[in-house]
């Protein structure tokens, strides 16, 4: 599977050192303190922060901690300003559910909500990520091959159109996996070779 985020995410981490300081200060703290929760939920910087923190939690292995913070943030009342951050929070929560003990059904439910939230605020980039995450989850965790392929194809098209190489690589990987379980060796090779080429560009 393609690495999570690559150079692009690393650049965001370097650009958001104040966020990482905050994360380190509240690491393993009780979410009831709400310090990070409210920071995540602030509409103006919420999306930018969420682009960073899900990667931090994932790469540092703080999956349960990240899930707790995101659940707390998502449980807050949704203000008009915070609506644009919600699809990204749901995407992050869905990804953490997927990689945490392969919780396919919870991940699918969260990512379905992420797709709807992205459409509600007309956020195409968040929608592409939701499609990539959801399609991959369906491909590796269910037998819904046709639906997985439909959603993954949307992610491939959206990733190419929007320049989201990581979402594109994930979607291509998912398409290869779907082809594998259906016995289409030629498509597996083509999809995974293309995935590898895209992933090399991500870093």
Buried (B, 14 or more C-beta within 10 A) or exposed (E): EBEBBBEBBEEBBEEBEEBBEBBEEBEEEEBEEBEBBEBBBBBEEBBBBBBBBBBBBBBEEBBEBBBBBBBBBBEEEBEEEBBBBBBBBBBBBBBBBBBBEEBBEBBBEBBBBBBEBBBEBEBEBBBBBBBBBBBBBBBBBEEBBEBBBEBBBBBBBBBBEBEBBBBBBBBBBBBBBBBBEEEBEEBBEBBBEBBBEBBEEBB
